[in-house]
Amino acid sequence: MIRCLLHVLVGSAGLCLLLTPVAAIGQITVTNLQSPYSFVGSVSGNEYFISSVNGEPESADNNGFITKLDGSGKLLNLKFIEGGTDGVTLHAPKGMALVDQTLYVADLDALRAFDAITGKAVATIRVDGATAQAHLTDVAYDGAGVLYCSDQHANRIYRVELPSRKMALLVADPALAGPSGLAVHPKSGQLIAVSWDKGKISTISPQGAVSELFSNGFFSSRFSNLRGVDFDRWGNMYVSDFTTGKVWRMTRDNRFQVIAEYLPSPGDLSIDRANNLILVPYEFAHAAEMNGLEAPSDGKSKAEKRTLADYGFIPPPSKPAEGAAKK
């Protein structure tokens, strides 16, 4: 397996993946962020948003901000949405989800909604009938009118009905082991949660039943503290391991690949399926990056050795002329 090094130069990050950079965009690095947590894009791939905690992750200091990029990765506004400005409340923004032109942001005990065009606050959503303060970590959209929010500290996942924006508890289960990141499979609609405490991956049914999908073995520990999870258009899963500095890919046939390592605190990543890009924030480097992903190679069996050509580093071998003898 090919593994690449990350080079950190003057606060900027460079993600070295098994990929071929997209010609229209290439590798884009965004700097001058402040403890970036999440990096998401629109379904069309025409705009991108990065959340910056800007301080202590559990502090209600109202100085968090959201950065906006255009479809080419160009910085439009470093502080497109900023706590304490224009009447906006935004303390420590973490996970985000974009639904049409509304950006939903997990911010301590509230899910805040903003207009993705103007940056204006639209709504503040809290748990219905909550007796204890929530600590929302991530948010994911199922594409069919439902948002899911994780509470890493309380081992809880909430369900938000749209457009009523009513938030209610879906499941509270220690088996979630600190659900830090959420994603919905683009084809099956299955809800996935990754664990910060035990480095495992779980599925959650519509009724709230938790099932273990992947976990560390007794003699081996593949994952440490997982932060982000998402899927590409083919159904391959990507997870970021914050502590070990790795990004893993789990293919549809359950093979595991490290596609990047030696990364400085990879956070709540996401996949731009429209442009086949991976979006990764780096909390300790105060930077974020977008880059092209490889397309899956069809027609190669597990037994057949993959080459550099499969990952776009060299041209594929020329096909033999018709009628040529096979060796």
Secondary structure, 3 states (H helix, E strand, C coil): CCCCCCCCECCECCCCCCCCCCCCCCCEEECCCCCEEEEEECCCCCEEEEEECCCCCCCCCCCCEEEEEECCCCEEEEEEEECCCCCCCCCCEEEEEEECCEEEEEEECEEEEEECCCCCEEEEECECCCCCCCCEEEEEECCCCEEEEEECCCCEEEEEECCCCEEEEEEECHHHCCEEEEEECCCCCCEEEEECCCCCEEEECCCCCEEEEECCCCCCCCCCCEEEEEECCCCCEEEEECCCCEEEEECCCCCEEEEECCCCCECECEEECCCCEEEEEECCCCEEEEEECCCCCCCCCCCCCCCHHHHCCCCCCCCCCCCCCCC
